[in-house]
Amino acid sequence: MTGIVFGILIILGGIILSRRIPEIKKYGRIIETVGIVVLLIGISSSIFRVVEPGTVGVQSLFGKVNDNVLPSGLNIVNPFVEITTFDVRTQNYTMSGVHDEGNKSGDDAIRVLTADGLEVVIDLTVLYRVLPNEAPNILRKIGQDYEDLVVRPIARTRIRDNAVYYDAVALFSTKRDEFQIRIAKDIEENFKARGLILEQLLVRNITLPESVKATIESKINAEQESQKMQFVLQKERQEADRKRIEAQGIADYQQILNSQLSDKLLQYEQIKAYKEMANSNNSKIIIIGNGKSTTPIILDAK
């Protein structure tokens, strides 16, 4: 567009010079020729427009937006239209309490009140993209600053609206997935009405108040101590059972042994023992008695 205007101005200047100052009429024609060349170059550059990969172009002529979206690549358009590009790739908007981690510098986490009246801090990332066919409507109704005008306020509002249905501890632990699905559904509906598609919602971190964190830690420690004591008691029960079984086995053995022992068996075992001692090189056996006693006297041969 600039080249066209500049070329027209050069042509007009050449015509004016050639008519008002006859002495430089020849130079005026040269200026006109240069102006025509500039005009042609400007028209060519304005007619052929390149839309970058991953973007679409929205045409507007003197403030009126055209519904025909230009795809990425080389396009032939009216040289007087203005092209506004929209990124249709996946974009992310992060709100975090960590400095310089989110899209806004400083602490940009979302602070919400839960059902039990506690303040919880939430870090959130929104993954979304622009619908190519809705780009003209976005330009008409919102503009190119849709992140600050749509993505950020809707995400923060829906987080706060849904957090009031959950207790702080449940939001942190058992109900976290349910909470994420619930707010994602609400945000998706709001985005779609404005030409945006929600691809994924990530609840990155939930920070509880210090008093609640201390209570949870105390409860966890108590549960761990209880589990430890149960383990010790179980171990002691197992050891008591082992000793009881061992004692019962010894008692059963003694009962069986006593019931099966007889005088003849004992006499036989004694004879075997005497025989082994008699065969020993280090001792001699002398049996002294009246025939009824079987108690030996063992004399060392050395």
Backbone bond lengths (Angstrom), bond angles and torsions (degrees), N, CA, C in turn:
res aa  C-N    CA-C-N  psi(-1)  N-CA   C-N-CA  omega(-1)  CA-C   N-CA-C  phi
1 M - - - 1.456 - - 1.533 110.21 -
2 T 1.282 117.40 -41.71 1.468 121.66 -179.74 1.519 110.91 -62.72
3 G 1.336 115.85 -41.73 1.467 120.16 179.67 1.517 111.70 -62.09
4 I 1.343 117.16 -37.65 1.465 120.92 179.77 1.522 110.06 -64.73
5 V 1.331 114.97 -48.25 1.471 119.56 -179.31 1.523 110.17 -62.14
6 F 1.313 117.34 -44.32 1.461 121.52 -179.08 1.529 110.62 -63.22
7 G 1.338 117.31 -41.55 1.466 120.85 178.59 1.509 111.78 -63.43
8 I 1.358 117.75 -41.63 1.465 121.32 178.91 1.526 110.47 -62.91
9 L 1.317 115.96 -41.75 1.468 119.95 179.34 1.520 111.25 -62.76
10 I 1.318 117.60 -40.42 1.474 120.86 179.45 1.528 110.51 -65.32
11 I 1.344 116.33 -42.17 1.462 120.09 178.72 1.526 110.84 -62.33
12 L 1.329 116.32 -46.17 1.461 120.07 178.61 1.523 111.50 -61.44
13 G 1.324 116.27 -39.86 1.463 119.49 178.39 1.518 111.58 -63.48
14 G 1.349 116.42 -41.46 1.471 119.45 178.95 1.512 111.55 -64.52
15 I 1.342 117.56 -40.77 1.464 120.86 179.35 1.514 110.90 -64.18
16 I 1.321 117.30 -44.40 1.475 121.20 -179.69 1.518 111.04 -62.19
17 L 1.334 116.37 -44.24 1.470 119.51 -179.13 1.526 111.92 -64.21
18 S 1.327 116.64 -42.32 1.462 119.92 -177.75 1.526 112.81 -68.56
19 R 1.343 118.68 -27.53 1.448 121.58 -178.77 1.517 112.03 -86.87
20 R 1.314 117.36 -36.43 1.466 120.09 -175.45 1.529 112.48 -87.99
21 I 1.294 117.35 -28.30 1.474 120.04 -179.08 1.528 107.53 -124.02
22 P 1.313 117.38 90.68 1.468 120.52 -176.68 1.525 113.54 -58.59
23 E 1.347 117.05 -29.11 1.453 119.63 -177.47 1.532 112.65 -62.62
24 I 1.323 116.80 -27.95 1.470 119.54 -178.15 1.525 110.94 -111.55
25 K 1.344 115.18 25.00 1.457 119.73 -179.65 1.519 111.53 -56.94
26 K 1.361 115.05 -38.30 1.458 119.76 179.87 1.522 110.66 -61.59
27 Y 1.327 116.90 -41.47 1.469 120.29 179.70 1.531 112.02 -71.59
28 G 1.330 114.53 -30.26 1.444 118.82 177.53 1.521 111.89 -62.64
29 R 1.356 115.36 -39.59 1.461 118.95 177.95 1.537 111.43 -65.58
30 I 1.350 114.55 -35.76 1.478 117.90 177.02 1.529 110.14 -64.05
31 I 1.348 114.48 -41.22 1.469 118.59 179.16 1.522 110.42 -64.11
32 E 1.346 115.96 -39.57 1.460 119.29 177.81 1.532 110.96 -61.84
33 T 1.332 115.73 -41.07 1.463 119.83 179.78 1.530 110.69 -63.33
34 V 1.339 115.33 -43.22 1.468 119.24 177.79 1.521 110.26 -61.56
35 G 1.326 116.47 -40.71 1.448 120.69 179.00 1.519 112.13 -62.73
36 I 1.357 116.29 -40.35 1.465 120.19 178.65 1.522 110.61 -63.73
37 V 1.347 115.80 -41.03 1.471 119.52 178.47 1.533 110.66 -62.68
38 V 1.336 115.23 -46.01 1.478 118.90 178.82 1.521 110.42 -61.91
39 L 1.347 116.55 -39.72 1.462 120.74 179.67 1.529 110.64 -62.72
40 L 1.327 116.54 -44.27 1.464 119.94 179.47 1.533 111.75 -63.48
41 I 1.344 115.25 -41.87 1.467 118.74 177.90 1.528 110.54 -63.10
42 G 1.345 115.84 -41.14 1.464 119.88 179.22 1.505 112.35 -64.16
43 I 1.351 115.90 -40.87 1.456 119.74 178.72 1.525 110.53 -64.77
44 S 1.345 115.91 -42.79 1.477 119.45 -179.46 1.519 111.03 -61.89
45 S 1.325 116.18 -45.27 1.469 119.39 -178.80 1.522 112.12 -69.14
46 S 1.333 116.37 -24.72 1.459 119.66 179.88 1.513 112.03 -85.05
47 I 1.320 116.91 -29.42 1.459 120.47 179.87 1.525 111.05 -74.91
48 F 1.323 115.95 -42.13 1.468 120.30 -178.07 1.531 108.76 -96.38
49 R 1.297 115.28 113.92 1.471 121.06 -179.25 1.529 109.48 -119.30
50 V 1.321 115.73 137.32 1.461 122.03 178.53 1.532 108.64 -105.58
51 V 1.326 115.48 124.36 1.467 121.67 175.68 1.531 107.87 -101.45
52 E 1.325 117.08 125.21 1.464 122.41 -174.61 1.527 112.30 -64.92
53 P 1.343 117.44 153.20 1.475 120.62 178.14 1.530 111.33 -58.32
54 G 1.333 115.99 142.48 1.465 120.76 178.93 1.513 113.77 80.46
55 T 1.336 116.94 7.53 1.464 120.41 179.91 1.532 109.36 -132.17
56 V 1.318 115.37 163.71 1.464 121.85 171.26 1.519 107.75 -127.88
57 G 1.339 115.17 156.37 1.451 120.03 -179.61 1.518 111.95 -109.84
58 V 1.329 116.31 137.81 1.458 122.41 176.93 1.526 108.02 -112.43
59 Q 1.321 116.08 126.16 1.466 121.30 -176.43 1.530 110.31 -92.20
60 S 1.314 115.79 138.67 1.467 120.85 173.65 1.526 108.44 -139.21
61 L 1.317 114.85 132.28 1.462 121.25 -178.89 1.521 109.00 -119.40
62 F 1.334 115.46 110.95 1.461 122.52 -179.16 1.531 111.32 52.83
63 G 1.342 115.16 42.91 1.458 121.39 175.57 1.511 114.94 90.69
64 K 1.319 119.21 -9.85 1.455 121.74 179.23 1.522 109.57 -94.87
65 V 1.323 116.95 125.27 1.463 122.39 -175.86 1.521 109.66 -88.18
66 N 1.334 115.15 132.20 1.458 122.05 177.97 1.529 109.29 -90.43
67 D 1.331 116.74 137.29 1.467 121.01 -178.82 1.522 113.08 -77.07
68 N 1.313 118.08 -14.02 1.467 121.28 179.93 1.529 109.61 -78.13
69 V 1.329 115.64 114.61 1.462 121.56 -177.24 1.522 109.83 -87.16
70 L 1.315 117.15 135.52 1.459 122.07 177.83 1.529 109.26 -87.05
71 P 1.333 117.81 124.36 1.475 119.43 177.27 1.523 110.69 -76.73
72 S 1.338 115.14 170.72 1.466 118.56 177.88 1.522 109.75 -66.82
73 G 1.339 116.22 145.58 1.461 121.66 -177.33 1.519 111.10 118.62
74 L 1.345 116.30 -164.01 1.463 122.77 -178.41 1.528 109.87 -87.13
75 N 1.348 116.33 129.22 1.460 121.67 -179.30 1.527 109.74 -130.31
76 I 1.349 116.14 146.63 1.455 122.56 175.19 1.528 107.63 -103.11
77 V 1.338 116.36 121.94 1.460 120.83 -174.41 1.524 109.85 -134.60
78 N 1.313 113.99 171.29 1.464 121.39 172.15 1.535 108.10 -61.82
79 P 1.306 118.39 127.54 1.474 119.92 -176.75 1.522 114.01 -62.84
80 F 1.330 117.12 -16.68 1.460 119.64 -176.81 1.541 112.91 -94.92
81 V 1.331 117.93 -4.56 1.469 119.04 -178.20 1.531 109.95 -80.33
82 E 1.321 113.74 153.82 1.471 121.03 174.39 1.527 108.24 -103.21
83 I 1.330 116.76 133.57 1.466 121.85 -177.36 1.530 109.10 -104.07
84 T 1.320 116.16 123.46 1.471 122.16 174.32 1.525 107.92 -110.58
85 T 1.314 117.52 123.53 1.469 120.97 -176.80 1.530 111.01 -94.76
86 F 1.338 114.92 145.21 1.466 122.77 176.68 1.520 108.53 -126.09
87 D 1.312 115.62 132.12 1.461 121.12 176.79 1.525 108.83 -77.60
88 V 1.357 116.58 121.17 1.464 120.38 -178.75 1.525 111.27 -105.68
89 R 1.334 117.52 10.52 1.459 120.69 175.73 1.530 110.00 -83.18
90 T 1.336 115.92 169.65 1.469 120.25 178.84 1.525 109.94 -64.73
91 Q 1.309 115.21 128.41 1.464 121.50 177.68 1.524 108.64 -119.73
92 N 1.319 116.54 156.26 1.468 119.62 177.27 1.515 110.24 -127.77
93 Y 1.309 114.20 142.68 1.464 121.02 175.91 1.520 107.40 -125.71
94 T 1.325 116.33 117.32 1.466 122.29 -175.37 1.515 110.56 -111.50
95 M 1.328 114.88 133.53 1.464 122.19 173.63 1.520 107.09 -118.60
96 S 1.316 116.51 112.46 1.468 120.94 -172.06 1.517 110.57 -136.28
97 G 1.335 113.66 153.96 1.454 119.64 175.63 1.510 113.41 -83.94
98 V 1.335 116.91 -9.01 1.468 121.44 179.10 1.517 109.13 -83.63
99 H 1.309 116.83 133.19 1.463 122.12 -176.83 1.521 110.98 -60.39
100 D 1.339 116.37 130.10 1.474 124.49 176.58 1.530 113.54 65.02
101 E 1.321 118.83 13.99 1.455 120.06 176.42 1.525 111.26 -90.63
102 G 1.309 117.53 -30.55 1.457 121.25 -178.98 1.514 111.92 -94.55
103 N 1.340 115.46 -175.22 1.461 120.90 178.68 1.523 111.92 -71.41
104 K 1.314 117.07 -25.40 1.457 121.91 175.21 1.529 108.72 -104.72
105 S 1.312 116.23 138.80 1.464 119.24 178.81 1.522 109.90 -72.65
106 G 1.331 115.19 152.72 1.452 120.22 -179.15 1.514 112.27 85.00
107 D 1.321 115.88 -164.11 1.467 122.14 -178.46 1.525 108.76 -81.09
108 D 1.331 116.43 109.21 1.461 121.40 -178.87 1.526 110.92 -120.07
109 A 1.340 118.09 20.31 1.466 121.32 179.49 1.528 109.83 -68.06
110 I 1.339 115.10 161.02 1.466 121.51 -178.19 1.522 108.71 -96.96
111 R 1.306 117.32 122.77 1.462 122.59 178.89 1.521 109.22 -101.79
112 V 1.332 115.80 122.47 1.459 120.96 -175.26 1.522 109.94 -128.53
113 L 1.329 115.35 158.11 1.468 121.88 174.84 1.520 108.42 -103.41
114 T 1.328 116.29 132.11 1.459 121.86 -179.27 1.527 110.59 -92.23
115 A 1.331 115.77 178.78 1.464 120.91 -177.02 1.517 112.58 -61.92
116 D 1.345 117.49 -30.00 1.463 120.88 179.68 1.525 112.66 -92.32
117 G 1.331 116.87 15.49 1.454 121.22 173.04 1.511 115.91 78.78
118 L 1.329 118.32 13.13 1.458 121.60 179.93 1.522 110.58 -96.07
119 E 1.337 115.79 149.44 1.465 120.70 177.79 1.518 110.01 -91.55
120 V 1.316 116.34 124.66 1.461 123.71 179.71 1.526 108.56 -117.26
121 V 1.327 116.04 139.42 1.465 121.73 -179.64 1.525 108.61 -104.43
122 I 1.331 116.69 127.21 1.467 121.95 -175.11 1.521 110.33 -121.83
123 D 1.339 116.30 131.15 1.464 122.98 170.50 1.522 108.48 -98.23
124 L 1.339 116.42 132.67 1.462 120.41 -171.71 1.528 110.83 -136.20
125 T 1.348 115.56 142.62 1.459 121.99 171.79 1.520 108.93 -125.10
126 V 1.336 115.72 129.33 1.465 122.09 179.19 1.527 108.50 -109.90
127 L 1.339 116.21 121.61 1.463 122.00 175.13 1.524 107.88 -102.63
128 Y 1.321 117.15 122.47 1.461 120.92 -174.73 1.529 109.82 -150.12
129 R 1.333 115.91 172.52 1.461 121.17 174.21 1.522 109.30 -151.46
130 V 1.325 114.81 161.75 1.463 121.57 179.26 1.521 109.24 -88.22
131 L 1.340 117.09 135.00 1.456 121.01 173.01 1.531 108.70 -73.41
132 P 1.326 118.56 121.53 1.472 119.96 -175.69 1.520 113.44 -54.02
133 N 1.334 118.29 -45.22 1.463 121.25 -177.10 1.527 113.18 -69.38
134 E 1.349 116.53 -16.57 1.462 120.52 -179.82 1.523 112.56 -94.92
135 A 1.323 116.91 -1.14 1.466 119.91 -178.55 1.529 113.05 -57.63
136 P 1.365 119.97 -42.21 1.475 118.52 177.06 1.527 113.19 -59.77
137 N 1.344 117.37 -41.62 1.466 119.68 178.79 1.523 111.70 -65.39
138 I 1.344 116.00 -37.58 1.473 119.34 177.68 1.521 110.06 -62.27
139 L 1.350 116.82 -41.63 1.464 120.33 179.30 1.524 110.63 -64.99
140 R 1.349 117.22 -39.52 1.472 120.21 -179.74 1.521 112.37 -68.04
141 K 1.346 116.07 -47.50 1.466 120.45 -168.64 1.523 114.52 -95.34
142 I 1.336 116.28 -27.32 1.466 118.88 -173.83 1.525 111.95 -121.55
143 G 1.333 115.72 -47.09 1.458 120.01 -174.05 1.517 110.44 100.52
144 Q 1.306 115.55 -173.38 1.462 119.85 -177.63 1.523 112.76 -80.70
145 D 1.304 118.55 -12.33 1.467 121.74 -178.34 1.525 110.14 -90.91
146 Y 1.351 117.10 47.53 1.465 120.59 -177.05 1.525 112.48 -71.70
147 E 1.316 118.31 -21.03 1.476 119.10 177.78 1.519 110.99 -63.85
148 D 1.332 116.67 -48.89 1.461 119.89 -177.71 1.521 112.46 -78.59
149 L 1.339 116.84 -24.85 1.458 119.70 -176.44 1.523 113.51 -93.65
150 V 1.339 118.46 -22.78 1.460 121.33 -176.81 1.526 112.01 -124.96
151 V 1.343 116.66 -58.97 1.464 121.05 -171.66 1.522 111.29 -60.80
152 R 1.287 117.47 -52.89 1.469 120.87 -175.82 1.533 112.83 -65.34
153 P 1.334 119.96 -54.97 1.478 118.36 -176.48 1.523 113.88 -65.19
154 I 1.342 117.86 -37.92 1.470 119.28 -179.26 1.524 110.35 -66.45
155 A 1.340 117.39 -44.40 1.465 120.37 -179.80 1.527 111.13 -61.02
156 R 1.303 117.58 -45.48 1.470 121.09 -178.08 1.537 111.03 -67.23
157 T 1.331 116.25 -39.30 1.469 119.68 -179.16 1.522 111.43 -67.18
158 R 1.328 116.71 -44.58 1.464 119.93 -178.32 1.532 111.65 -68.19
159 I 1.310 117.71 -32.28 1.464 120.75 174.83 1.530 109.83 -61.74
160 R 1.322 116.53 -47.34 1.468 120.68 -178.56 1.527 111.17 -67.56
161 D 1.335 116.98 -38.62 1.467 120.05 -178.16 1.527 111.78 -64.49
162 N 1.325 117.82 -34.95 1.465 120.97 -175.41 1.526 113.27 -92.08
163 A 1.318 118.12 -21.75 1.469 120.51 -178.03 1.526 111.87 -66.02
164 V 1.328 117.36 -24.69 1.467 120.17 -176.42 1.523 112.56 -70.35
165 Y 1.331 117.91 -9.38 1.461 120.67 179.37 1.537 112.57 -91.08
166 Y 1.313 118.17 0.29 1.462 121.23 -175.03 1.533 110.58 -129.25
167 D 1.337 115.35 145.55 1.460 120.34 169.81 1.517 109.57 -74.39
168 A 1.323 116.40 156.85 1.461 120.71 -175.19 1.527 112.26 -60.52
169 V 1.339 117.04 -46.83 1.465 120.28 -177.74 1.527 110.74 -66.63
170 A 1.331 117.33 -40.23 1.465 120.82 178.63 1.524 110.58 -65.14
171 L 1.328 116.58 -39.33 1.458 121.07 178.09 1.523 111.05 -62.94
172 F 1.317 115.65 -34.57 1.462 121.29 -178.78 1.526 112.03 -76.33
173 S 1.338 117.23 -30.13 1.467 119.55 -171.31 1.526 112.54 -121.42
174 T 1.332 117.91 -84.90 1.463 121.61 -166.93 1.522 113.58 -73.56
175 K 1.332 118.82 -28.85 1.462 121.86 -174.55 1.533 113.22 -104.09
176 R 1.302 116.69 12.48 1.469 118.95 -174.92 1.531 112.24 -63.84
177 D 1.337 117.33 -47.45 1.467 121.00 -179.70 1.523 111.19 -64.24
178 E 1.320 115.72 -41.81 1.474 119.92 178.69 1.523 110.58 -61.32
179 F 1.319 115.94 -42.63 1.467 121.19 178.63 1.526 111.09 -61.96
180 Q 1.319 117.10 -43.80 1.464 121.98 -179.60 1.530 111.20 -62.87
181 I 1.327 116.86 -43.51 1.466 121.04 179.43 1.531 110.54 -64.67
182 R 1.321 115.79 -39.19 1.466 120.49 -177.24 1.525 111.60 -65.87
183 I 1.317 117.09 -47.61 1.465 118.70 -178.81 1.531 110.84 -71.30
184 A 1.328 117.46 -31.20 1.460 120.40 177.82 1.529 110.47 -62.16
185 K 1.322 116.54 -40.40 1.458 120.75 179.77 1.530 110.90 -63.89
186 D 1.325 117.09 -43.58 1.465 120.91 179.13 1.518 111.68 -64.69
187 I 1.328 116.15 -45.80 1.464 120.40 -178.38 1.524 110.48 -65.51
188 E 1.326 116.84 -39.24 1.471 120.69 -179.88 1.525 111.00 -59.24
189 E 1.325 117.63 -42.50 1.465 121.52 179.70 1.526 111.19 -64.75
190 N 1.324 116.80 -41.37 1.461 120.59 -179.81 1.526 111.66 -69.15
191 F 1.321 116.91 -39.34 1.463 120.74 179.03 1.533 110.64 -64.80
192 K 1.330 115.95 -45.61 1.468 120.28 -175.84 1.527 111.09 -60.00
193 A 1.325 117.19 -36.94 1.460 121.07 178.85 1.520 112.10 -66.45
194 R 1.330 117.63 -15.21 1.461 121.82 -178.25 1.532 113.06 -115.87
195 G 1.332 116.56 14.55 1.454 120.14 174.36 1.513 115.20 86.71
196 L 1.333 116.85 15.93 1.462 121.10 179.87 1.526 109.85 -116.90
197 I 1.316 116.17 150.49 1.457 122.20 177.36 1.524 108.64 -115.01
198 L 1.338 116.85 124.13 1.459 121.32 174.89 1.527 108.33 -83.19
199 E 1.325 117.36 119.50 1.464 121.32 179.28 1.523 111.81 -90.74
200 Q 1.316 116.93 -41.70 1.467 119.86 179.71 1.518 109.57 -161.97
201 L 1.322 113.88 146.48 1.461 120.70 176.60 1.522 107.96 -119.87
202 L 1.315 117.01 126.29 1.460 121.34 -175.83 1.524 109.86 -119.09
203 V 1.342 115.28 112.03 1.470 120.05 170.93 1.522 106.08 -82.40
204 R 1.309 117.63 100.54 1.455 122.48 -169.42 1.524 112.61 -79.58
205 N 1.315 116.34 -34.85 1.472 118.50 -176.62 1.523 109.43 -158.91
206 I 1.335 115.89 140.88 1.462 122.33 174.59 1.519 107.45 -124.74
207 T 1.307 116.50 118.69 1.463 121.85 -177.85 1.520 110.00 -107.42
208 L 1.328 115.66 122.42 1.463 121.30 -179.23 1.523 109.95 -89.06
209 P 1.337 117.99 161.29 1.476 120.87 173.37 1.527 110.56 -60.52
210 E 1.311 116.34 152.96 1.462 121.34 -177.12 1.527 112.09 -59.81
211 S 1.327 116.96 -36.97 1.470 119.53 -179.56 1.517 111.13 -64.74
212 V 1.329 116.53 -39.44 1.465 120.62 179.15 1.523 109.99 -69.61
213 K 1.318 116.58 -40.99 1.462 120.16 178.94 1.525 110.38 -60.83
214 A 1.344 116.65 -41.94 1.468 119.98 179.33 1.526 110.87 -64.22
215 T 1.336 117.03 -39.28 1.463 120.85 178.25 1.528 111.16 -64.14
216 I 1.326 116.21 -43.24 1.466 120.67 179.63 1.522 111.04 -64.14
217 E 1.338 116.56 -43.00 1.457 120.10 178.98 1.523 111.37 -62.95
218 S 1.348 116.41 -40.68 1.459 120.22 177.74 1.524 111.14 -63.50
219 K 1.318 116.45 -41.03 1.461 120.69 178.89 1.522 110.93 -64.91
220 I 1.332 116.29 -42.43 1.465 120.45 179.33 1.525 110.62 -62.74
221 N 1.345 116.03 -43.02 1.469 119.83 178.97 1.532 110.92 -62.61
222 A 1.335 116.50 -40.78 1.464 119.82 179.37 1.529 111.11 -64.98
223 E 1.324 115.86 -40.11 1.467 119.72 178.38 1.522 111.18 -65.84
224 Q 1.333 116.15 -38.60 1.458 119.33 177.90 1.523 111.36 -65.38
225 E 1.344 116.99 -40.75 1.463 120.33 177.68 1.530 110.34 -64.71
226 S 1.337 116.06 -39.52 1.469 119.71 178.75 1.523 110.71 -63.93
227 Q 1.323 116.66 -43.17 1.460 120.52 178.42 1.526 111.15 -63.91
228 K 1.348 115.71 -38.44 1.460 120.02 178.22 1.525 110.68 -63.91
229 M 1.345 116.94 -43.91 1.458 120.72 179.94 1.534 110.59 -65.39
230 Q 1.326 117.25 -39.49 1.462 120.01 177.14 1.527 111.34 -61.87
231 F 1.328 115.45 -37.53 1.462 119.52 177.94 1.523 110.80 -64.89
232 V 1.356 116.09 -43.32 1.469 120.39 179.84 1.527 110.26 -63.43
233 L 1.343 115.99 -44.64 1.463 119.41 179.64 1.524 111.43 -63.22
234 Q 1.304 116.46 -40.50 1.454 120.17 178.16 1.520 111.60 -62.82
235 K 1.328 115.30 -40.22 1.460 120.45 178.44 1.530 110.78 -64.25
236 E 1.334 115.97 -42.28 1.460 119.99 178.91 1.536 110.89 -65.05
237 R 1.323 116.48 -39.55 1.469 119.18 177.78 1.519 110.81 -63.07
238 Q 1.311 116.27 -41.36 1.461 119.98 178.84 1.526 111.43 -64.31
239 E 1.355 116.29 -39.26 1.461 119.91 178.94 1.531 110.32 -67.33
240 A 1.349 116.88 -40.47 1.463 120.35 177.96 1.534 110.59 -64.03
241 D 1.323 115.86 -40.29 1.465 119.25 177.29 1.521 111.07 -63.49
242 R 1.324 116.30 -39.06 1.468 119.94 179.35 1.521 111.50 -63.25
243 K 1.338 115.19 -45.65 1.473 119.39 -179.88 1.531 110.55 -65.58
244 R 1.329 116.45 -38.29 1.454 120.29 179.56 1.534 110.46 -63.51
245 I 1.322 115.62 -43.21 1.464 120.50 179.19 1.528 110.54 -65.90
246 E 1.353 115.61 -39.84 1.468 120.10 179.73 1.531 110.39 -64.00
247 A 1.346 116.35 -45.09 1.466 120.19 179.88 1.527 111.08 -64.23
248 Q 1.330 116.11 -39.19 1.460 119.95 178.62 1.521 110.89 -64.81
249 G 1.325 116.15 -36.14 1.462 120.01 177.95 1.517 111.86 -65.94
250 I 1.349 115.65 -42.11 1.469 119.39 178.99 1.521 110.49 -64.11
251 A 1.345 114.19 -42.31 1.472 117.86 -179.75 1.523 110.91 -64.12
252 D 1.316 116.49 -42.45 1.469 120.06 178.58 1.524 110.87 -62.50
253 Y 1.337 116.13 -39.65 1.464 120.51 179.59 1.525 110.95 -63.05
254 Q 1.330 115.92 -46.03 1.463 119.90 -179.11 1.530 110.78 -64.33
255 Q 1.336 115.61 -38.59 1.461 118.73 179.65 1.526 110.82 -65.43
256 I 1.325 115.75 -42.92 1.469 118.82 178.44 1.525 111.06 -64.44
257 L 1.356 116.21 -41.72 1.469 121.00 -178.55 1.527 110.78 -63.83
258 N 1.330 116.14 -44.20 1.473 120.02 -178.64 1.528 111.88 -66.40
259 S 1.327 114.94 -33.42 1.457 117.62 -178.47 1.521 112.55 -75.03
260 Q 1.329 117.33 -23.12 1.464 120.53 -176.14 1.530 113.80 -100.65
261 L 1.337 119.41 -13.69 1.469 121.33 -178.22 1.547 110.08 -73.82
262 S 1.353 115.44 141.54 1.479 121.29 175.93 1.533 108.82 -138.13
263 D 1.372 117.11 167.98 1.473 120.12 179.93 1.509 111.50 -62.95
264 K 1.316 117.75 -39.14 1.468 121.03 -179.00 1.525 110.79 -66.63
265 L 1.346 115.55 -38.18 1.460 118.12 178.83 1.509 110.89 -66.95
266 L 1.333 116.63 -40.19 1.467 119.98 179.27 1.522 110.46 -66.03
267 Q 1.338 116.28 -39.64 1.461 120.00 179.47 1.517 110.82 -64.30
268 Y 1.319 115.56 -39.31 1.465 120.04 178.96 1.518 110.59 -64.63
269 E 1.347 117.06 -42.54 1.466 120.54 179.08 1.521 110.49 -64.37
270 Q 1.341 118.34 -35.08 1.462 121.14 178.70 1.520 111.11 -66.73
271 I 1.320 115.96 -43.45 1.479 119.94 179.52 1.516 110.10 -59.47
272 K 1.320 116.69 -41.37 1.462 119.98 179.07 1.526 110.42 -62.76
273 A 1.313 116.01 -40.40 1.461 119.46 -179.81 1.520 110.64 -67.52
274 Y 1.382 118.46 -40.31 1.460 121.26 178.66 1.527 110.62 -62.93
275 K 1.292 114.91 -39.56 1.461 119.45 -177.47 1.524 109.79 -63.70
276 E 1.326 116.37 -42.73 1.464 119.43 179.75 1.512 111.22 -64.91
277 M 1.345 117.81 -37.80 1.467 120.36 179.01 1.513 110.40 -71.77
278 A 1.318 117.58 -32.88 1.478 120.39 -179.67 1.508 111.34 -67.97
279 N 1.305 116.37 -33.22 1.461 120.70 180.00 1.513 112.76 -79.60
280 S 1.300 116.67 -4.30 1.454 119.05 -179.58 1.515 109.99 -75.84
281 N 1.343 118.14 142.29 1.466 124.16 179.94 1.515 111.91 -77.95
282 N 1.269 116.95 -14.59 1.454 119.83 -173.29 1.521 113.61 -102.30
283 S 1.301 118.75 2.65 1.466 117.88 -177.26 1.518 110.76 -152.37
284 K 1.319 115.33 159.47 1.460 123.52 174.49 1.511 107.78 -125.33
285 I 1.305 116.04 145.81 1.461 120.36 -177.91 1.529 109.05 -111.24
286 I 1.314 115.74 125.09 1.472 121.17 173.97 1.514 107.06 -120.14
287 I 1.310 116.06 120.46 1.464 120.58 -179.30 1.525 108.33 -98.40
288 I 1.295 115.01 119.22 1.465 120.73 179.87 1.517 107.76 -116.16
289 G 1.297 116.83 126.15 1.449 119.21 179.18 1.514 110.71 174.99
290 N 1.313 115.99 -177.76 1.447 121.22 -178.12 1.513 112.23 -100.16
291 G 1.324 114.39 16.19 1.467 118.18 -179.84 1.510 111.89 98.33
292 K 1.338 117.97 -29.67 1.460 120.39 178.63 1.521 112.04 -87.68
293 S 1.360 114.81 -33.93 1.465 118.33 179.53 1.514 109.73 -78.48
294 T 1.288 114.56 137.66 1.475 119.98 178.87 1.503 111.45 -115.26
295 T 1.324 116.41 17.57 1.465 118.88 -177.41 1.523 109.47 -83.43
296 P 1.312 120.27 120.25 1.461 122.23 -177.80 1.523 112.07 -86.34
297 I 1.337 113.55 157.85 1.462 120.99 168.25 1.514 106.81 -115.19
298 I 1.317 116.19 121.18 1.462 122.23 -175.52 1.524 108.24 -103.71
299 L 1.353 114.40 119.61 1.459 121.02 179.41 1.525 109.51 -106.40
300 D 1.297 114.71 133.86 1.465 118.17 176.67 1.509 108.95 -73.71
301 A 1.373 118.64 131.56 1.458 123.04 -176.91 1.496 111.89 -77.50
302 K 1.315 119.30 -17.71 1.463 121.09 -177.13 1.518 111.10 -72.85
